Amino acid sequence: MPLDLSNLIDPKLVVLTAPRSSAAEQYRALRTNLEFLGVNGPLTKVMVTSGTPGAGKSLTSSNLAISLAQAGKNTLLVDADLRRPMIHHLFGNGNLSGLTTALTRPEEWHKHVVRGPIGGLSLMTSGPIPPNPSEMMSSPIMMELLVQLGQAYDMVVLDTPPVVSFTDAVVLSQTMDGVILVVRAGHTSRKIDLKGKERLTQVNARILGIVLNDIEMNDEDYSYYYGYGDRK
């Protein structure tokens, strides 16, 4: 009997809630493109960000993580947006424990990971929002935690704050194997989106590609489209 997830997770996690939809297929295509980009070396830690809030980065990171787990990857989705965390809302989890509590005792990080709704997917929510998110994200403890997570999982997907508004994502991008930049059609100006890309290139982050959200599609209520490529 199919698992009824309607009361557990956000319906926009279409890879689970509408697996035959065109939107879900695009997320699977995104996963396939990541596999091709890792042909010269596996991508273990991938960061998802956007230029400004509201672009759909949390939905993109969540659907991507689900798709990776469905493909047999032992995947951890981390909510590293300590400004406006969304992962616990999308998956219907609590948020009393997570990344911020793991950083207080990094040797016990596994205690702050919860199982996802499907096998192979684990979640680390943000935990309580701290007064100093930028300092926490740039701390040596955070860098060491990322190393440990990368060793424990086939793929670690980080949902991070918008790159134009905050420095958190810029700092984290330098420790990632690649960065996915999410843009929402008609939501922000091209100038702001380009500024987000520039901030990442200034620190030599490896921008894997651009995901374009909210393009109207004729056959689905939930619209999604992507543009992708290895842009260094």
C-alpha positions in Angstrom: 0.0 0.0 0.0 1.4 3.4 -0.9 2.6 5.5 2.0 0.1 8.4 2.8 2.4 11.4 3.3 -0.4 14.0 3.0 -0.4 14.9 6.7 3.4 14.7 7.2 5.1 16.8 4.5 4.5 19.8 2.3 2.7 18.9 -1.0 5.3 20.9 -2.9 7.8 18.1 -2.1 6.6 16.7 -5.5 9.2 14.0 -5.8 7.2 12.2 -3.0 3.7 13.6 -3.3 3.5 13.7 -7.1 6.2 11.4 -8.4 4.8 11.2 -11.9 4.5 14.9 -12.4 6.6 16.9 -14.8 8.0 18.9 -11.8 9.2 15.7 -10.1 10.8 14.6 -13.4 12.7 17.9 -13.6 14.2 17.3 -10.1 15.3 13.8 -11.2 16.9 15.4 -14.2 18.7 17.8 -11.8 20.0 14.8 -9.9 21.2 13.2 -13.1 23.0 16.3 -14.1 24.8 16.3 -10.8 26.0 12.8 -11.4 27.4 13.8 -14.8 29.2 16.8 -13.3 30.8 14.5 -10.7 32.4 12.3 -13.4 35.9 13.7 -12.6 35.4 13.2 -8.8 32.3 12.6 -6.7 30.3 15.6 -5.5 29.8 14.9 -1.8 28.8 18.3 -0.4 26.5 20.5 -2.5 25.1 23.8 -1.4 21.8 25.3 -2.6 21.3 29.1 -2.3 19.6 32.0 -4.0 20.2 35.7 -4.6 17.2 36.8 -2.5 14.5 35.2 -0.3 11.5 33.6 -2.0 13.3 32.0 -4.9 12.5 28.4 -3.8 15.9 27.3 -2.6 14.5 25.2 0.3 12.1 23.4 -2.0 14.9 22.8 -4.5 17.3 21.4 -1.9 14.6 19.2 -0.3 13.3 17.7 -3.6 16.9 17.2 -4.8 17.8 15.4 -1.5 14.7 13.2 -1.8 15.6 12.3 -5.4 19.2 11.5 -4.5 18.0 9.1 -1.7 15.6 7.4 -4.1 18.6 6.8 -6.4 20.3 4.9 -3.6 22.5 7.7 -2.2 22.8 7.8 1.5 21.8 11.5 1.7 21.7 14.1 4.5 19.7 17.3 4.1 21.0 20.1 6.3 19.1 23.3 7.1 22.0 25.8 7.3 19.7 28.8 6.9 19.9 30.1 10.4 17.9 33.2 9.5 14.7 31.7 8.1 14.9 27.9 8.4 12.3 26.0 6.4 13.3 22.3 6.3 11.4 21.4 9.5 8.3 23.0 8.1 8.5 21.2 4.8 9.0 17.7 6.4 6.7 18.3 9.4 9.5 17.9 12.0 10.2 19.7 15.2 13.2 22.0 15.5 14.3 21.9 19.1 17.5 20.1 18.0 19.5 20.4 14.9 22.6 22.1 13.4 23.0 24.8 16.1 22.8 22.2 18.9 25.2 19.9 17.0 27.8 22.7 16.9 27.8 22.8 20.7 29.0 19.2 20.8 30.2 18.3 17.3 31.5 14.9 18.4 27.8 14.0 19.0 26.4 15.4 15.8 24.6 12.1 15.0 22.3 12.7 17.9 20.8 15.7 16.0 20.0 13.8 12.8 16.5 12.4 12.3 15.3 9.9 9.7 13.5 11.3 6.6 10.2 10.0 5.2 12.0 7.5 2.9 15.0 5.1 3.3 18.4 6.7 2.6 17.3 10.2 3.6 18.3 11.8 6.8 17.5 15.4 8.0 19.4 17.8 10.2 17.1 20.8 10.8 18.5 24.2 11.8 17.9 23.9 15.5 17.2 27.0 17.6 18.0 30.2 15.7 21.1 31.8 17.3 21.9 35.5 17.8 25.2 35.1 15.7 24.5 33.0 12.6 27.3 34.4 10.5 29.9 33.6 13.2 28.6 30.1 13.7 28.6 29.3 10.0 32.2 30.6 9.6 33.6 28.9 12.8 36.3 26.2 12.7 33.8 23.9 14.4 31.4 24.3 11.5 34.2 23.5 9.0 35.1 20.4 11.0 31.5 19.3 11.2 31.1 19.5 7.4 34.2 17.3 7.0 32.6 14.7 9.3 29.3 14.8 7.5 31.0 14.4 4.2 32.7 11.3 5.4 29.5 9.8 6.8 27.2 10.3 3.8 27.3 9.7 0.1 25.8 13.2 -0.4 25.2 16.2 1.9 22.9 18.8 0.6 22.9 22.2 2.4 20.1 24.7 2.3 21.7 28.1 2.9 20.6 31.7 3.3 20.3 34.0 0.2 23.8 35.0 -0.9 23.1 38.7 -1.6 21.5 39.4 1.8 23.9 37.6 4.1 27.5 36.4 4.2 26.8 32.9 5.5 26.4 31.3 2.1 29.5 33.0 0.7 31.6 31.6 3.5 30.1 28.1 3.3 30.5 28.0 -0.5 34.3 27.8 -0.2 34.0 24.4 1.6 31.5 22.9 -0.9 32.1 20.6 -3.9 29.6 22.8 -5.7 26.9 25.4 -5.5 23.5 25.5 -7.1 22.0 28.9 -7.5 18.2 29.1 -7.5 16.4 31.9 -9.4 12.7 32.5 -9.5 11.3 33.8 -12.7 9.7 37.3 -12.4 10.6 37.5 -8.7 13.7 39.6 -8.7 15.6 41.6 -11.2 18.3 40.1 -13.4 20.8 42.6 -11.8 20.2 41.1 -8.3 20.5 37.6 -9.6 23.8 38.5 -11.3 25.0 40.1 -8.1 24.4 36.8 -6.3 26.5 34.9 -8.9 29.2 37.5 -8.6 29.5 37.1 -4.9 30.1 33.4 -5.3 32.6 33.8 -8.1 34.6 36.3 -6.1 35.4 33.6 -3.6 36.1 31.0 -6.3 33.0 29.0 -5.4 32.3 26.3 -8.0 28.9 27.2 -9.4 27.5 24.0 -10.8 24.5 25.7 -12.4 21.4 27.8 -12.2 17.9 26.4 -11.3 15.1 28.6 -12.7 11.9 28.2 -10.7 8.3 29.2 -11.4 8.2 28.9 -15.2 4.6 28.2 -16.3 4.1 24.7 -17.7 0.8 23.7 -19.4 0.4 20.2 -17.8 1.1 20.9 -14.1 -0.3 23.1 -11.4 3.1 23.3 -9.8 5.5 24.9 -12.2 9.2 24.3 -12.4 12.0 24.4 -14.9 15.7 24.4 -14.7 18.8 25.6 -16.6 21.9 23.7 -15.7 25.6 23.4 -16.5 29.0 23.5 -14.9 29.8 27.1 -14.6 33.1 27.8 -12.9 
